[in-house]
């Protein structure tokens, strides 16, 4: 029977997706197990306990039934701060290896078997820390083919010269206004005359920004406030050029990993040396942004398999 991983999930789709990608890179099937701290106090306590070498599932909800290693489950995986301590505590309890995605700042790094840490987090150089340029993406060729088929049911126009625009929304390190959006869309339309211009907004897109997007003559338009269909897999597969707002790290990661499009980051980032700017600058320096080069993590995954004993 093929070995399996236990993926501890905090319920966040972006985290869960990266854990799935890690499991698949290790060649493992997986089982999802929801987990959370009993309270914010218990999460704060986990940092102290971890530094003291105390890893107990008593701080957590969801792991009480996992007292021994299930058959063929030799790996525990987690992504995000809600799972780092849990992954370590459960791995110790059942005698499994522990691997996490993202940088577990504040926890004892040495006691993880493998850490896949984004380079924009400036991780400490350690033998068990494997740096990656972007978020992991769990998609495959079949996923994109299915996305294209679903898109074709909604859009009957040509796609041989498709240019995609993915509009996210502001966060603590970025700003998005109607004026900024209009200026960027004017530039995009001027630079891509004759192309099939397609756009999607997201759940984070402000209403005034979405109104600006709505006012342009797109060949295909998806406004999240009106329709929750996801055309992004089709954009990634079909587009010759993809514009993505720079705060959308997940979408930039996907666009820089799959498809063949030139990826352009629309810079809505606030000034200052923060991780979102480091993320985009690292991708640009490697030719993944403002270029067509695609991220290859095969060497990093090989190292991860070595660390996890697979």
N, C-alpha and C positions, 0 to 999 in steps of 0.2 A: 504494500500500500504506500502511496506517495506521502511524503512527510507534509505536515500542515503547519501553518503559523496561526497563532492567536493574535488577531489585530484588536487592540484596545482602542475604542473610538469614543471621542468626546461629543459626537453628534454633529460636528462641523464637516460639511461635505468636502471642503478643500483639504482638511487634514486627513479625512478618511481616504480620499482619492490618492494622496501621496503614500499612505501606508499600503494600500493595495498595489501601487506601482512598485514599492520596495519588495513586497512579498513575491510579486511576479518576476522581478529581477533576480530574486534568489531562487526562482524555480519552484516556489511553494504554493500549494493551495492554501486557503485561509478560512478562518471562522471569525466573524465579527462579534465582539463582546463589548457592550456599552459599559462605560465606567465614569465615575465622577467622585470628587472629594465630598465628604459628608457636609462640609461647610467651608467658607473662606478661611476660617481659623485652622482647619485641618490641612488646607493647602499650604498655608504659611508655616505650619508645624513641619510639613514634609521636608522643607529645605534644611531645617535644623536636624531632623532625624536622619536625613540622608548623609549629612556631614559627619554625624556620629556613627554611621554604619548601621543604623536601625531602619530596616525596610519592612514595613508591616502593612498588610492589606486592611488593617483595622482603621486606617484613615479614610478608607474608600468605600463606596457603594458599588455593588455589581460583581464583586469577586468572591463572595462568600462560598459559592458552590464549587470553586476551582481549588480544591485542597490538594490534589495530586495531579501529576502530568497526565492529560488525556492521551490515549493511544496516538502515536505518530505526531504529537504536537511537541516539537523540540525548539520552537522559536516563538518569542513574544515581540511584537512590534507596536510602536506607538508614535504618533505625530502630534506635536503641540504640548504646551505646558500642562494641560489637564491629564496627560497620559505618561509623562516622563517618569515620574516617581512610581506610578502604578505599574508600568512595564517592568521596572527594576524589581519592585516588590513581588510581583507575580512570578517573574522569572526565577527569583530566588526560591519562592515557595514550591514551585513545581520542578525545579532543576533544569531549567531551559536557558537558552541563550537570549540576550536582550539587545535589540536593535531599535534605534529611534531616528526619526527624520526631523529636521530643524535643530537649532542649537539650544541645548538644555542649560542655559545660563543660570547660575546659582546652585546647580546640583554638582555632585562629585562626578567629574567627567570620566575618571579612570575606571569606574565600576560599571560602565556600559560596555558591552562587547563591541558595538559598532555605532557610530554617530554619523549620519549623512547630514552634513551641516552646510547651509548656503554660504558661499564665499562673501556675500554682502554683510553677513553677521560678524565678519572678522574673527572667525573661530580660532581658539588656541591650537597651535600645532602639536598634535599628539598622534601616536601610532594608531589609535582607534578612531580618529576623526578623519572622515573622508569628505573633502570639500566638493561641492557641486555648484554649478553656475546658476541654476534656476530651480524652480519647484519641480518635483517629480510629477509625471502625468501618466495615468494608468491606461490610456487609450491604446488601441491597436488599429490595424488596417480595416478590420471588419467594422469597428465603431465608426470610422469615417465614411465607409461605403454606405452604411445605414443612414448616416447623417445626410449624405448627398441625396439618397433616395427620398428621404422625408422632405428635404428642401425642394426637390423637383416637383413634388406634389403641390407645393404652394407657389412656386415660381416657374413659369413656363417659358421665360425669356432665355436668350443665349447666355452662356457662361464661359465662352472661350477667351474673354478678355475681362474677367471679373476683378474688381478692386473692392476689397472689404474694409469697412470702418467699424471698429468696436469701441463703443463709448461707455466708460464706466461711470465713476462718480467721485466726489471729493472725499478725502480722509484727513487724518491729522497731519499728513505730510504733503498734501496736494490741495489745489483749489480748482474749481470749475465754475465758470460763470457763463452767462448767455453771450456776452461780448467775446470772451475768449473762444467759445465754441464757434461762433459765426466766422471769426477770423481764420480759424483752422479749416473749417469746411470750405470757405472761399478758396483757400490755398489748394485744398484737395481737388476741388472741381476744376480749377485752372490747370493743375498739373496732370490731370487724367482725362483730357478731352477724348471722346470716342469710346471710353471704357464703360463697362457695365458696373455702375456704382451702387453698392449694396451696403446697408447699415443695420446695426442692431444697437439698442441701448440696453441698460441693465437695471436691476432692482435698485441700484444706488444712484441712478441718474436723476438729478433734480428736475422738477417739472418745467422750470423756465429753460433749462438746457434741452430737454426733450422737445419743447415747443419749437426751438430753433432748428433742431434736427428735422422735425416734421415739415418745416417750410421749404425744404430743398427738393429738387426733382429727382429723386432716387429711382433707379430701376427696380430695386427691392428695398423695402423698409420694414423693420420690426421694432415697434415701440413697446417696451416691456410693460408700461402702464396699461396697455390695451390687450396684449397677447404675450403669453409666456412661452411660446415656441422658441427653441434654441437653434438658430441657424449657424452658430459658430463652427461646428464640425464641417459643414459644407464650405464655409468661408476658408477654413484652414486647408481643406483638400483642393479647392478649385481656384483660389485667388492667385493672381500673379503678384499682387502687392496687398499687404495688410497694414492698415493704420490702427494702432491700439493706444488708448490713453495710458500714459506712463505709470500711473498708480496701479494699474491692473496687472499685478505681478503674475497671477495665475494665467491670464490670457496671453501675456507676453511669453511666459514659459512655454505654453502650448504652441504658440505660433513659431517660436524659435526652435522647437523640437520636431514638429511634424510638418508635412506639406513641403512645398517648394517656393513659397512666396517670399518676396522681399518684405522684411518687417520694418515698419517705421513707427517709432515711439513718439506720440504726441505729447510734448513736454508741458504738463500742467503741474509739475512738482514745485513745492515751495523752495526758496533758497536755503542753502545750508548743507552740511555734510551728513545727511541721514541715509538710512539703509535703502530707501527707494531709489535715491540718486545713485548710490554705489551699485545697486542692482542693474540699472539701465546702463551706467557707464561701463561696467564689466562686460555686459552683452555687446555694447557698441565696440569696445576695444577688441573683442574676439570676432567681429564681423557678423554677429548674429542679429543685431539691430543696425539698421541702415545697410543691410546686406542680406544675402540669401543663404549664408552658411547655417547649418543645422547642428544642434547640440548632440554630441555622441558621448554617452556616459558608460560605454562598455568597459573601459578601464576601471572606472570607479566601482561599477557593479562587481567586477572580478575581485577587487580588493575587499568589497563588502562580503562576498561569499567566503573569502578566505578568513576574514575576521569572525564570521558566524559559524565557521566549521562546516560549510556546505560544499 
